[in-house]
Amino acid sequence: MAFQADQRVKAEVLTKLGTDQLFSLLRDQCSDIVMKTLGLIRNLLKDKQHIDTIMHHSGDQVISHFIFLSPCL
């Protein structure tokens, strides 16, 4: 669903879920949850405009989570 959503809906999904919750799902023990979460992130960041908007509002959290996760990847 997020793949076809407009930017307003994507921003609302990210706001409601929160970056902390979203990235905590990447550390889940269940590989299905991790894969679904990665798919959601991919869909939220579908094009440059969406990436720019999300990074403008949540860039610090996104970067800090990826720095934290990088040893695990």
CHARMM-style PDB file with segment names, atoms N, HN, CA, C and O in Angstrom:
ATOM      1  N   MET     1       0.810  -1.194   0.000  1.00  0.00      PROA
ATOM      2  CA  MET     1       0.000   0.000   0.000  1.00  0.00      PROA
ATOM      3  C   MET     1       0.856   1.261   0.000  1.00  0.00      PROA
ATOM      4  O   MET     1       0.546   2.216  -0.712  1.00  0.00      PROA
ATOM      5  N   ALA     2       1.918   1.277   0.782  1.00  0.00      PROA
ATOM      6  HN  ALA     2       2.170   0.501   1.361  1.00  0.00      PROA
ATOM      7  CA  ALA     2       2.734   2.489   0.891  1.00  0.00      PROA
ATOM      8  C   ALA     2       3.390   2.841  -0.440  1.00  0.00      PROA
ATOM      9  O   ALA     2       3.689   4.008  -0.693  1.00  0.00      PROA
ATOM     10  N   PHE     3       3.615   1.847  -1.286  1.00  0.00      PROA
ATOM     11  HN  PHE     3       3.373   0.899  -1.079  1.00  0.00      PROA
ATOM     12  CA  PHE     3       4.256   2.085  -2.575  1.00  0.00      PROA
ATOM     13  C   PHE     3       3.425   3.036  -3.430  1.00  0.00      PROA
ATOM     14  O   PHE     3       3.980   3.903  -4.104  1.00  0.00      PROA
ATOM     15  N   GLN     4       2.114   2.887  -3.410  1.00  0.00      PROA
ATOM     16  HN  GLN     4       1.662   2.182  -2.862  1.00  0.00      PROA
ATOM     17  CA  GLN     4       1.225   3.692  -4.243  1.00  0.00      PROA
ATOM     18  C   GLN     4       0.710   4.945  -3.538  1.00  0.00      PROA
ATOM     19  O   GLN     4       0.006   5.744  -4.154  1.00  0.00      PROA
ATOM     20  N   ALA     5       1.039   5.131  -2.283  1.00  0.00      PROA
ATOM     21  HN  ALA     5       1.611   4.482  -1.782  1.00  0.00      PROA
ATOM     22  CA  ALA     5       0.516   6.256  -1.509  1.00  0.00      PROA
ATOM     23  C   ALA     5       1.201   7.562  -1.892  1.00  0.00      PROA
ATOM     24  O   ALA     5       2.338   7.576  -2.364  1.00  0.00      PROA
ATOM     25  N   ASP     6       0.474   8.664  -1.676  1.00  0.00      PROA
ATOM     26  HN  ASP     6      -0.450   8.653  -1.293  1.00  0.00      PROA
ATOM     27  CA  ASP     6       1.088   9.965  -1.919  1.00  0.00      PROA
ATOM     28  C   ASP     6       1.955  10.351  -0.717  1.00  0.00      PROA
ATOM     29  O   ASP     6       1.963   9.661   0.302  1.00  0.00      PROA
ATOM     30  N   GLN     7       2.668  11.438  -0.847  1.00  0.00      PROA
ATOM     31  HN  GLN     7       2.662  11.999  -1.675  1.00  0.00      PROA
ATOM     32  CA  GLN     7       3.633  11.837   0.178  1.00  0.00      PROA
ATOM     33  C   GLN     7       2.960  12.092   1.525  1.00  0.00      PROA
ATOM     34  O   GLN     7       3.537  11.779   2.567  1.00  0.00      PROA
ATOM     35  N   ARG     8       1.764  12.648   1.523  1.00  0.00      PROA
ATOM     36  HN  ARG     8       1.296  12.902   0.677  1.00  0.00      PROA
ATOM     37  CA  ARG     8       1.061  12.936   2.770  1.00  0.00      PROA
ATOM     38  C   ARG     8       0.803  11.657   3.563  1.00  0.00      PROA
ATOM     39  O   ARG     8       0.996  11.623   4.779  1.00  0.00      PROA
ATOM     40  N   VAL     9       0.372  10.622   2.875  1.00  0.00      PROA
ATOM     41  HN  VAL     9       0.216  10.650   1.888  1.00  0.00      PROA
ATOM     42  CA  VAL     9       0.094   9.341   3.536  1.00  0.00      PROA
ATOM     43  C   VAL     9       1.388   8.712   4.045  1.00  0.00      PROA
ATOM     44  O   VAL     9       1.430   8.173   5.151  1.00  0.00      PROA
ATOM     45  N   LYS    10       2.437   8.783   3.239  1.00  0.00      PROA
ATOM     46  HN  LYS    10       2.403   9.220   2.341  1.00  0.00      PROA
ATOM     47  CA  LYS    10       3.724   8.222   3.665  1.00  0.00      PROA
ATOM     48  C   LYS    10       4.249   8.930   4.904  1.00  0.00      PROA
ATOM     49  O   LYS    10       4.757   8.287   5.823  1.00  0.00      PROA
ATOM     50  N   ALA    11       4.127  10.258   4.932  1.00  0.00      PROA
ATOM     51  HN  ALA    11       3.714  10.780   4.186  1.00  0.00      PROA
ATOM     52  CA  ALA    11       4.576  11.021   6.100  1.00  0.00      PROA
ATOM     53  C   ALA    11       3.755  10.652   7.325  1.00  0.00      PROA
ATOM     54  O   ALA    11       4.292  10.565   8.429  1.00  0.00      PROA
ATOM     55  N   GLU    12       2.456  10.435   7.140  1.00  0.00      PROA
ATOM     56  HN  GLU    12       2.020  10.506   6.243  1.00  0.00      PROA
ATOM     57  CA  GLU    12       1.598  10.056   8.255  1.00  0.00      PROA
ATOM     58  C   GLU    12       1.961   8.664   8.781  1.00  0.00      PROA
ATOM     59  O   GLU    12       1.974   8.445   9.992  1.00  0.00      PROA
ATOM     60  N   VAL    13       2.250   7.735   7.888  1.00  0.00      PROA
ATOM     61  HN  VAL    13       2.239   7.913   6.904  1.00  0.00      PROA
ATOM     62  CA  VAL    13       2.679   6.396   8.309  1.00  0.00      PROA
ATOM     63  C   VAL    13       3.948   6.502   9.150  1.00  0.00      PROA
ATOM     64  O   VAL    13       4.049   5.894  10.215  1.00  0.00      PROA
ATOM     65  N   LEU    14       4.904   7.269   8.668  1.00  0.00      PROA
ATOM     66  HN  LEU    14       4.822   7.763   7.802  1.00  0.00      PROA
ATOM     67  CA  LEU    14       6.171   7.411   9.385  1.00  0.00      PROA
ATOM     68  C   LEU    14       5.967   8.117  10.724  1.00  0.00      PROA
ATOM     69  O   LEU    14       6.594   7.753  11.718  1.00  0.00      PROA
ATOM     70  N   THR    15       5.096   9.121  10.755  1.00  0.00      PROA
ATOM     71  HN  THR    15       4.587   9.417   9.948  1.00  0.00      PROA
ATOM     72  CA  THR    15       4.824   9.844  12.001  1.00  0.00      PROA
ATOM     73  C   THR    15       4.129   8.950  13.015  1.00  0.00      PROA
ATOM     74  O   THR    15       4.505   8.927  14.187  1.00  0.00      PROA
ATOM     75  N   LYS    16       3.122   8.217  12.572  1.00  0.00      PROA
ATOM     76  HN  LYS    16       2.817   8.236  11.620  1.00  0.00      PROA
ATOM     77  CA  LYS    16       2.361   7.356  13.492  1.00  0.00      PROA
ATOM     78  C   LYS    16       3.214   6.200  14.004  1.00  0.00      PROA
ATOM     79  O   LYS    16       3.178   5.870  15.190  1.00  0.00      PROA
ATOM     80  N   LEU    17       3.975   5.594  13.113  1.00  0.00      PROA
ATOM     81  HN  LEU    17       4.005   5.863  12.150  1.00  0.00      PROA
ATOM     82  CA  LEU    17       4.809   4.465  13.513  1.00  0.00      PROA
ATOM     83  C   LEU    17       6.028   4.949  14.289  1.00  0.00      PROA
ATOM     84  O   LEU    17       6.417   4.346  15.289  1.00  0.00      PROA
ATOM     85  N   GLY    18       6.619   6.027  13.826  1.00  0.00      PROA
ATOM     86  HN  GLY    18       6.303   6.517  13.014  1.00  0.00      PROA
ATOM     87  CA  GLY    18       7.812   6.569  14.480  1.00  0.00      PROA
ATOM     88  C   GLY    18       9.068   5.863  14.009  1.00  0.00      PROA
ATOM     89  O   GLY    18       9.073   4.651  13.791  1.00  0.00      PROA
ATOM     90  N   THR    19      10.124   6.629  13.856  1.00  0.00      PROA
ATOM     91  HN  THR    19      10.120   7.613  14.033  1.00  0.00      PROA
ATOM     92  CA  THR    19      11.369   6.031  13.372  1.00  0.00      PROA
ATOM     93  C   THR    19      11.940   5.034  14.371  1.00  0.00      PROA
ATOM     94  O   THR    19      12.509   4.018  13.970  1.00  0.00      PROA
ATOM     95  N   ASP    20      11.797   5.307  15.669  1.00  0.00      PROA
ATOM     96  HN  ASP    20      11.335   6.132  15.995  1.00  0.00      PROA
ATOM     97  CA  ASP    20      12.322   4.365  16.666  1.00  0.00      PROA
ATOM     98  C   ASP    20      11.644   3.003  16.534  1.00  0.00      PROA
ATOM     99  O   ASP    20      12.312   1.969  16.529  1.00  0.00      PROA
ATOM    100  N   GLN    21      10.321   3.007  16.427  1.00  0.00      PROA
ATOM    101  HN  GLN    21       9.778   3.847  16.431  1.00  0.00      PROA
ATOM    102  CA  GLN    21       9.582   1.749  16.287  1.00  0.00      PROA
ATOM    103  C   GLN    21       9.916   1.066  14.969  1.00  0.00      PROA
ATOM    104  O   GLN    21      10.130  -0.146  14.923  1.00  0.00      PROA
ATOM    105  N   LEU    22       9.958   1.853  13.898  1.00  0.00      PROA
ATOM    106  HN  LEU    22       9.785   2.837  13.935  1.00  0.00      PROA
ATOM    107  CA  LEU    22      10.257   1.297  12.579  1.00  0.00      PROA
ATOM    108  C   LEU    22      11.611   0.594  12.574  1.00  0.00      PROA
ATOM    109  O   LEU    22      11.724  -0.541  12.112  1.00  0.00      PROA
ATOM    110  N   PHE    23      12.628   1.265  13.083  1.00  0.00      PROA
ATOM    111  HN  PHE    23      12.536   2.187  13.458  1.00  0.00      PROA
ATOM    112  CA  PHE    23      13.956   0.663  13.060  1.00  0.00      PROA
ATOM    113  C   PHE    23      14.142  -0.424  14.115  1.00  0.00      PROA
ATOM    114  O   PHE    23      14.997  -1.295  13.958  1.00  0.00      PROA
ATOM    115  N   SER    24      13.352  -0.381  15.187  1.00  0.00      PROA
ATOM    116  HN  SER    24      12.658   0.327  15.315  1.00  0.00      PROA
ATOM    117  CA  SER    24      13.438  -1.485  16.160  1.00  0.00      PROA
ATOM    118  C   SER    24      12.930  -2.785  15.538  1.00  0.00      PROA
ATOM    119  O   SER    24      13.369  -3.872  15.916  1.00  0.00      PROA
ATOM    120  N   LEU    25      12.001  -2.670  14.579  1.00  0.00      PROA
ATOM    121  HN  LEU    25      11.645  -1.787  14.272  1.00  0.00      PROA
ATOM    122  CA  LEU    25      11.511  -3.869  13.893  1.00  0.00      PROA
ATOM    123  C   LEU    25      12.610  -4.550  13.076  1.00  0.00      PROA
ATOM    124  O   LEU    25      12.527  -5.749  12.811  1.00  0.00      PROA
ATOM    125  N   LEU    26      13.628  -3.806  12.678  1.00  0.00      PROA
ATOM    126  HN  LEU    26      13.696  -2.832  12.893  1.00  0.00      PROA
ATOM    127  CA  LEU    26      14.736  -4.399  11.924  1.00  0.00      PROA
ATOM    128  C   LEU    26      15.608  -5.302  12.795  1.00  0.00      PROA
ATOM    129  O   LEU    26      16.422  -6.067  12.278  1.00  0.00      PROA
ATOM    130  N   ARG    27      15.440  -5.212  14.106  1.00  0.00      PROA
ATOM    131  HN  ARG    27      14.779  -4.591  14.525  1.00  0.00      PROA
ATOM    132  CA  ARG    27      16.205  -6.053  15.028  1.00  0.00      PROA
ATOM    133  C   ARG    27      15.369  -7.221  15.561  1.00  0.00      PROA
ATOM    134  O   ARG    27      15.810  -7.957  16.444  1.00  0.00      PROA
ATOM    135  N   ASP    28      14.167  -7.381  15.018  1.00  0.00      PROA
ATOM    136  HN  ASP    28      13.810  -6.784  14.301  1.00  0.00      PROA
ATOM    137  CA  ASP    28      13.278  -8.451  15.469  1.00  0.00      PROA
ATOM    138  C   ASP    28      13.893  -9.821  15.150  1.00  0.00      PROA
ATOM    139  O   ASP    28      14.632  -9.971  14.176  1.00  0.00      PROA
ATOM    140  N   GLN    29      13.583 -10.792  15.968  1.00  0.00      PROA
ATOM    141  HN  GLN    29      12.983 -10.671  16.759  1.00  0.00      PROA
ATOM    142  CA  GLN    29      14.092 -12.154  15.773  1.00  0.00      PROA
ATOM    143  C   GLN    29      13.427 -12.868  14.593  1.00  0.00      PROA
ATOM    144  O   GLN    29      13.989 -13.806  14.029  1.00  0.00      PROA
ATOM    145  N   CYS    30      12.235 -12.419  14.231  1.00  0.00      PROA
ATOM    146  HN  CYS    30      11.778 -11.657  14.690  1.00  0.00      PROA
ATOM    147  CA  CYS    30      11.476 -13.048  13.148  1.00  0.00      PROA
ATOM    148  C   CYS    30      11.907 -12.449  11.806  1.00  0.00      PROA
ATOM    149  O   CYS    30      11.747 -11.251  11.575  1.00  0.00      PROA
ATOM    150  N   SER    31      12.447 -13.281  10.938  1.00  0.00      PROA
ATOM    151  HN  SER    31      12.577 -14.255  11.127  1.00  0.00      PROA
ATOM    152  CA  SER    31      12.928 -12.784   9.648  1.00  0.00      PROA
ATOM    153  C   SER    31      11.798 -12.234   8.778  1.00  0.00      PROA
ATOM    154  O   SER    31      12.031 -11.345   7.959  1.00  0.00      PROA
ATOM    155  N   ASP    32      10.586 -12.746   8.941  1.00  0.00      PROA
ATOM    156  HN  ASP    32      10.396 -13.469   9.605  1.00  0.00      PROA
ATOM    157  CA  ASP    32       9.447 -12.221   8.177  1.00  0.00      PROA
ATOM    158  C   ASP    32       9.160 -10.763   8.546  1.00  0.00      PROA
ATOM    159  O   ASP    32       8.851  -9.950   7.675  1.00  0.00      PROA
ATOM    160  N   ILE    33       9.262 -10.436   9.830  1.00  0.00      PROA
ATOM    161  HN  ILE    33       9.513 -11.097  10.537  1.00  0.00      PROA
ATOM    162  CA  ILE    33       9.035  -9.062  10.271  1.00  0.00      PROA
ATOM    163  C   ILE    33      10.125  -8.152   9.733  1.00  0.00      PROA
ATOM    164  O   ILE    33       9.840  -7.044   9.278  1.00  0.00      PROA
ATOM    165  N   VAL    34      11.362  -8.606   9.780  1.00  0.00      PROA
ATOM    166  HN  VAL    34      11.594  -9.506  10.150  1.00  0.00      PROA
ATOM    167  CA  VAL    34      12.479  -7.811   9.250  1.00  0.00      PROA
ATOM    168  C   VAL    34      12.285  -7.565   7.754  1.00  0.00      PROA
ATOM    169  O   VAL    34      12.475  -6.443   7.285  1.00  0.00      PROA
ATOM    170  N   MET    35      11.914  -8.587   7.010  1.00  0.00      PROA
ATOM    171  HN  MET    35      11.760  -9.499   7.391  1.00  0.00      PROA
ATOM    172  CA  MET    35      11.722  -8.434   5.569  1.00  0.00      PROA
ATOM    173  C   MET    35      10.554  -7.500   5.250  1.00  0.00      PROA
ATOM    174  O   MET    35      10.658  -6.679   4.339  1.00  0.00      PROA
ATOM    175  N   LYS    36       9.457  -7.613   5.978  1.00  0.00      PROA
ATOM    176  HN  LYS    36       9.374  -8.280   6.718  1.00  0.00      PROA
ATOM    177  CA  LYS    36       8.307  -6.722   5.763  1.00  0.00      PROA
ATOM    178  C   LYS    36       8.677  -5.275   6.102  1.00  0.00      PROA
ATOM    179  O   LYS    36       8.244  -4.344   5.422  1.00  0.00      PROA
ATOM    180  N   THR    37       9.467  -5.094   7.141  1.00  0.00      PROA
ATOM    181  HN  THR    37       9.818  -5.850   7.694  1.00  0.00      PROA
ATOM    182  CA  THR    37       9.908  -3.753   7.528  1.00  0.00      PROA
ATOM    183  C   THR    37      10.808  -3.150   6.461  1.00  0.00      PROA
ATOM    184  O   THR    37      10.662  -1.977   6.117  1.00  0.00      PROA
ATOM    185  N   LEU    38      11.728  -3.934   5.938  1.00  0.00      PROA
ATOM    186  HN  LEU    38      11.847  -4.887   6.217  1.00  0.00      PROA
ATOM    187  CA  LEU    38      12.584  -3.444   4.857  1.00  0.00      PROA
ATOM    188  C   LEU    38      11.763  -3.081   3.628  1.00  0.00      PROA
ATOM    189  O   LEU    38      12.056  -2.095   2.952  1.00  0.00      PROA
ATOM    190  N   GLY    39      10.734  -3.873   3.336  1.00  0.00      PROA
ATOM    191  HN  GLY    39      10.495  -4.674   3.885  1.00  0.00      PROA
ATOM    192  CA  GLY    39       9.841  -3.556   2.222  1.00  0.00      PROA
ATOM    193  C   GLY    39       9.084  -2.260   2.457  1.00  0.00      PROA
ATOM    194  O   GLY    39       8.911  -1.466   1.532  1.00  0.00      PROA
ATOM    195  N   LEU    40       8.632  -2.036   3.687  1.00  0.00      PROA
ATOM    196  HN  LEU    40       8.773  -2.680   4.439  1.00  0.00      PROA
ATOM    197  CA  LEU    40       7.943  -0.796   4.012  1.00  0.00      PROA
ATOM    198  C   LEU    40       8.868   0.403   3.847  1.00  0.00      PROA
ATOM    199  O   LEU    40       8.471   1.423   3.284  1.00  0.00      PROA
ATOM    200  N   ILE    41      10.099   0.285   4.337  1.00  0.00      PROA
ATOM    201  HN  ILE    41      10.422  -0.543   4.795  1.00  0.00      PROA
ATOM    202  CA  ILE    41      11.073   1.373   4.189  1.00  0.00      PROA
ATOM    203  C   ILE    41      11.321   1.649   2.715  1.00  0.00      PROA
ATOM    204  O   ILE    41      11.363   2.807   2.298  1.00  0.00      PROA
ATOM    205  N   ARG    42      11.485   0.601   1.926  1.00  0.00      PROA
ATOM    206  HN  ARG    42      11.451  -0.340   2.264  1.00  0.00      PROA
ATOM    207  CA  ARG    42      11.681   0.768   0.482  1.00  0.00      PROA
ATOM    208  C   ARG    42      10.498   1.505  -0.144  1.00  0.00      PROA
ATOM    209  O   ARG    42      10.686   2.401  -0.966  1.00  0.00      PROA
ATOM    210  N   ASN    43       9.291   1.130   0.242  1.00  0.00      PROA
ATOM    211  HN  ASN    43       9.138   0.402   0.911  1.00  0.00      PROA
ATOM    212  CA  ASN    43       8.105   1.761  -0.317  1.00  0.00      PROA
ATOM    213  C   ASN    43       7.940   3.208   0.137  1.00  0.00      PROA
ATOM    214  O   ASN    43       7.463   4.048  -0.627  1.00  0.00      PROA
ATOM    215  N   LEU    44       8.328   3.501   1.366  1.00  0.00      PROA
ATOM    216  HN  LEU    44       8.715   2.819   1.986  1.00  0.00      PROA
ATOM    217  CA  LEU    44       8.257   4.877   1.845  1.00  0.00      PROA
ATOM    218  C   LEU    44       9.245   5.776   1.106  1.00  0.00      PROA
ATOM    219  O   LEU    44       9.003   6.970   0.929  1.00  0.00      PROA
ATOM    220  N   LEU    45      10.349   5.193   0.684  1.00  0.00      PROA
ATOM    221  HN  LEU    45      10.546   4.223   0.828  1.00  0.00      PROA
ATOM    222  CA  LEU    45      11.410   5.959   0.020  1.00  0.00      PROA
ATOM    223  C   LEU    45      11.440   5.663  -1.470  1.00  0.00      PROA
ATOM    224  O   LEU    45      12.506   5.441  -2.045  1.00  0.00      PROA
ATOM    225  N   LYS    46      10.280   5.659  -2.089  1.00  0.00      PROA
ATOM    226  HN  LYS    46       9.414   5.839  -1.623  1.00  0.00      PROA
ATOM    227  CA  LYS    46      10.139   5.250  -3.493  1.00  0.00      PROA
ATOM    228  C   LYS    46      10.823   6.184  -4.475  1.00  0.00      PROA
ATOM    229  O   LYS    46      11.444   5.713  -5.428  1.00  0.00      PROA
ATOM    230  N   ASP    47      10.732   7.479  -4.278  1.00  0.00      PROA
ATOM    231  HN  ASP    47      10.228   7.862  -3.504  1.00  0.00      PROA
ATOM    232  CA  ASP    47      11.358   8.394  -5.232  1.00  0.00      PROA
ATOM    233  C   ASP    47      12.077   9.530  -4.514  1.00  0.00      PROA
ATOM    234  O   ASP    47      11.940   9.689  -3.301  1.00  0.00      PROA
ATOM    235  N   LYS    48      12.836  10.310  -5.255  1.00  0.00      PROA
ATOM    236  HN  LYS    48      12.947  10.181  -6.241  1.00  0.00      PROA
ATOM    237  CA  LYS    48      13.706  11.335  -4.683  1.00  0.00      PROA
ATOM    238  C   LYS    48      12.928  12.346  -3.854  1.00  0.00      PROA
ATOM    239  O   LYS    48      13.378  12.730  -2.774  1.00  0.00      PROA
ATOM    240  N   GLN    49      11.779  12.782  -4.334  1.00  0.00      PROA
ATOM    241  HN  GLN    49      11.414  12.470  -5.211  1.00  0.00      PROA
ATOM    242  CA  GLN    49      10.990  13.764  -3.591  1.00  0.00      PROA
ATOM    243  C   GLN    49      10.593  13.206  -2.220  1.00  0.00      PROA
ATOM    244  O   GLN    49      10.656  13.917  -1.218  1.00  0.00      PROA
ATOM    245  N   HSD    50      10.188  11.948  -2.177  1.00  0.00      PROA
ATOM    246  HN  HSD    50      10.136  11.370  -2.992  1.00  0.00      PROA
ATOM    247  CA  HSD    50       9.785  11.331  -0.916  1.00  0.00      PROA
ATOM    248  C   HSD    50      10.994  11.162   0.003  1.00  0.00      PROA
ATOM    249  O   HSD    50      10.895  11.386   1.210  1.00  0.00      PROA
ATOM    250  N   ILE    51      12.112  10.774  -0.555  1.00  0.00      PROA
ATOM    251  HN  ILE    51      12.192  10.592  -1.535  1.00  0.00      PROA
ATOM    252  CA  ILE    51      13.339  10.640   0.236  1.00  0.00      PROA
ATOM    253  C   ILE    51      13.710  11.980   0.841  1.00  0.00      PROA
ATOM    254  O   ILE    51      14.008  12.063   2.033  1.00  0.00      PROA
ATOM    255  N   ASP    52      13.697  13.040   0.024  1.00  0.00      PROA
ATOM    256  HN  ASP    52      13.455  12.973  -0.944  1.00  0.00      PROA
ATOM    257  CA  ASP    52      14.059  14.375   0.504  1.00  0.00      PROA
ATOM    258  C   ASP    52      13.135  14.833   1.622  1.00  0.00      PROA
ATOM    259  O   ASP    52      13.598  15.387   2.619  1.00  0.00      PROA
ATOM    260  N   THR    53      11.833  14.609   1.467  1.00  0.00      PROA
ATOM    261  HN  THR    53      11.457  14.160   0.657  1.00  0.00      PROA
ATOM    262  CA  THR    53      10.868  15.045   2.484  1.00  0.00      PROA
ATOM    263  C   THR    53      11.073  14.288   3.792  1.00  0.00      PROA
ATOM    264  O   THR    53      11.114  14.893   4.863  1.00  0.00      PROA
ATOM    265  N   ILE    54      11.201  12.983   3.706  1.00  0.00      PROA
ATOM    266  HN  ILE    54      11.168  12.492   2.836  1.00  0.00      PROA
ATOM    267  CA  ILE    54      11.381  12.177   4.919  1.00  0.00      PROA
ATOM    268  C   ILE    54      12.706  12.505   5.591  1.00  0.00      PROA
ATOM    269  O   ILE    54      12.768  12.618   6.815  1.00  0.00      PROA
ATOM    270  N   MET    55      13.755  12.658   4.810  1.00  0.00      PROA
ATOM    271  HN  MET    55      13.704  12.567   3.816  1.00  0.00      PROA
ATOM    272  CA  MET    55      15.060  12.990   5.396  1.00  0.00      PROA
ATOM    273  C   MET    55      15.052  14.393   6.000  1.00  0.00      PROA
ATOM    274  O   MET    55      15.738  14.642   6.991  1.00  0.00      PROA
ATOM    275  N   HSD    56      14.289  15.302   5.418  1.00  0.00      PROA
ATOM    276  HN  HSD    56      13.732  15.099   4.613  1.00  0.00      PROA
ATOM    277  CA  HSD    56      14.193  16.654   5.971  1.00  0.00      PROA
ATOM    278  C   HSD    56      13.567  16.617   7.368  1.00  0.00      PROA
ATOM    279  O   HSD    56      14.006  17.334   8.266  1.00  0.00      PROA
ATOM    280  N   HSD    57      12.546  15.786   7.546  1.00  0.00      PROA
ATOM    281  HN  HSD    57      12.189  15.203   6.816  1.00  0.00      PROA
ATOM    282  CA  HSD    57      11.825  15.728   8.813  1.00  0.00      PROA
ATOM    283  C   HSD    57      12.436  14.745   9.806  1.00  0.00      PROA
ATOM    284  O   HSD    57      12.361  14.972  11.013  1.00  0.00      PROA
ATOM    285  N   SER    58      13.039  13.658   9.326  1.00  0.00      PROA
ATOM    286  HN  SER    58      13.100  13.473   8.345  1.00  0.00      PROA
ATOM    287  CA  SER    58      13.504  12.596  10.228  1.00  0.00      PROA
ATOM    288  C   SER    58      14.921  12.144   9.933  1.00  0.00      PROA
ATOM    289  O   SER    58      15.329  11.069  10.372  1.00  0.00      PROA
ATOM    290  N   GLY    59      15.670  12.934   9.206  1.00  0.00      PROA
ATOM    291  HN  GLY    59      15.339  13.807   8.849  1.00  0.00      PROA
ATOM    292  CA  GLY    59      17.005  12.526   8.764  1.00  0.00      PROA
ATOM    293  C   GLY    59      17.950  12.137   9.882  1.00  0.00      PROA
ATOM    294  O   GLY    59      18.676  11.150   9.765  1.00  0.00      PROA
ATOM    295  N   ASP    60      17.950  12.906  10.971  1.00  0.00      PROA
ATOM    296  HN  ASP    60      17.360  13.708  11.066  1.00  0.00      PROA
ATOM    297  CA  ASP    60      18.859  12.597  12.085  1.00  0.00      PROA
ATOM    298  C   ASP    60      18.577  11.219  12.676  1.00  0.00      PROA
ATOM    299  O   ASP    60      19.498  10.456  12.967  1.00  0.00      PROA
ATOM    300  N   GLN    61      17.288  10.909  12.849  1.00  0.00      PROA
ATOM    301  HN  GLN    61      16.539  11.529  12.612  1.00  0.00      PROA
ATOM    302  CA  GLN    61      16.927   9.602  13.398  1.00  0.00      PROA
ATOM    303  C   GLN    61      17.270   8.479  12.422  1.00  0.00      PROA
ATOM    304  O   GLN    61      17.763   7.428  12.831  1.00  0.00      PROA
ATOM    305  N   VAL    62      17.012   8.699  11.143  1.00  0.00      PROA
ATOM    306  HN  VAL    62      16.611   9.553  10.811  1.00  0.00      PROA
ATOM    307  CA  VAL    62      17.308   7.675  10.136  1.00  0.00      PROA
ATOM    308  C   VAL    62      18.804   7.372  10.129  1.00  0.00      PROA
ATOM    309  O   VAL    62      19.207   6.210  10.178  1.00  0.00      PROA
ATOM    310  N   ILE    63      19.616   8.409  10.068  1.00  0.00      PROA
ATOM    311  HN  ILE    63      19.289   9.353  10.028  1.00  0.00      PROA
ATOM    312  CA  ILE    63      21.073   8.221  10.029  1.00  0.00      PROA
ATOM    313  C   ILE    63      21.555   7.541  11.301  1.00  0.00      PROA
ATOM    314  O   ILE    63      22.368   6.619  11.236  1.00  0.00      PROA
ATOM    315  N   SER    64      21.069   7.978  12.456  1.00  0.00      PROA
ATOM    316  HN  SER    64      20.408   8.727  12.510  1.00  0.00      PROA
ATOM    317  CA  SER    64      21.541   7.374  13.706  1.00  0.00      PROA
ATOM    318  C   SER    64      21.175   5.898  13.796  1.00  0.00      PROA
ATOM    319  O   SER    64      21.951   5.101  14.322  1.00  0.00      PROA
ATOM    320  N   HSD    65      20.001   5.525  13.288  1.00  0.00      PROA
ATOM    321  HN  HSD    65      19.371   6.173  12.861  1.00  0.00      PROA
ATOM    322  CA  HSD    65      19.606   4.119  13.312  1.00  0.00      PROA
ATOM    323  C   HSD    65      20.453   3.297  12.347  1.00  0.00      PROA
ATOM    324  O   HSD    65      20.820   2.166  12.667  1.00  0.00      PROA
ATOM    325  N   PHE    66      20.765   3.828  11.194  1.00  0.00      PROA
ATOM    326  HN  PHE    66      20.467   4.746  10.933  1.00  0.00      PROA
ATOM    327  CA  PHE    66      21.591   3.069  10.259  1.00  0.00      PROA
ATOM    328  C   PHE    66      23.022   2.938  10.752  1.00  0.00      PROA
ATOM    329  O   PHE    66      23.670   1.919  10.509  1.00  0.00      PROA
ATOM    330  N   ILE    67      23.523   3.959  11.444  1.00  0.00      PROA
ATOM    331  HN  ILE    67      22.997   4.786  11.641  1.00  0.00      PROA
ATOM    332  CA  ILE    67      24.865   3.850  12.038  1.00  0.00      PROA
ATOM    333  C   ILE    67      24.848   2.767  13.110  1.00  0.00      PROA
ATOM    334  O   ILE    67      25.786   1.975  13.214  1.00  0.00      PROA
ATOM    335  N   PHE    68      23.774   2.733  13.910  1.00  0.00      PROA
ATOM    336  HN  PHE    68      23.013   3.375  13.825  1.00  0.00      PROA
ATOM    337  CA  PHE    68      23.636   1.719  14.953  1.00  0.00      PROA
ATOM    338  C   PHE    68      23.513   0.326  14.355  1.00  0.00      PROA
ATOM    339  O   PHE    68      24.092  -0.625  14.881  1.00  0.00      PROA
ATOM    340  N   LEU    69      22.765   0.192  13.260  1.00  0.00      PROA
ATOM    341  HN  LEU    69      22.295   0.964  12.833  1.00  0.00      PROA
ATOM    342  CA  LEU    69      22.514  -1.111  12.658  1.00  0.00      PROA
ATOM    343  C   LEU    69      23.651  -1.602  11.784  1.00  0.00      PROA
ATOM    344  O   LEU    69      23.743  -2.803  11.534  1.00  0.00      PROA
ATOM    345  N   SER    70      24.518  -0.725  11.311  1.00  0.00      PROA
ATOM    346  HN  SER    70      24.443   0.251  11.514  1.00  0.00      PROA
ATOM    347  CA  SER    70      25.531  -1.129  10.323  1.00  0.00      PROA
ATOM    348  C   SER    70      26.402  -2.298  10.771  1.00  0.00      PROA
ATOM    349  O   SER    70      26.727  -3.128   9.922  1.00  0.00      PROA
ATOM    350  N   PRO    71      26.805  -2.434  12.031  1.00  0.00      PROA
ATOM    351  CA  PRO    71      27.568  -3.631  12.400  1.00  0.00      PROA
ATOM    352  C   PRO    71      26.769  -4.917  12.256  1.00  0.00      PROA
ATOM    353  O   PRO    71      27.340  -5.993  12.081  1.00  0.00      PROA
ATOM    354  N   CYS    72      25.431  -4.802  12.330  1.00  0.00      PROA
ATOM    355  HN  CYS    72      24.967  -3.927  12.473  1.00  0.00      PROA
ATOM    356  CA  CYS    72      24.558  -5.987  12.241  1.00  0.00      PROA
ATOM    357  C   CYS    72      24.311  -6.406  10.787  1.00  0.00      PROA
ATOM    358  O   CYS    72      23.951  -7.555  10.532  1.00  0.00      PROA
ATOM    359  N   LEU    73      24.498  -5.492   9.840  1.00  0.00      PROA
ATOM    360  HN  LEU    73      24.790  -4.558  10.047  1.00  0.00      PROA
ATOM    361  CA  LEU    73      24.138  -5.779   8.459  1.00  0.00      PROA
ATOM    362  C   LEU    73      25.184  -6.543   7.736  1.00  0.00      PROA
ATOM    363  OT1 LEU    73      25.016  -6.857   6.558  1.00  0.00      PROA
TER     364      LEU     73
END
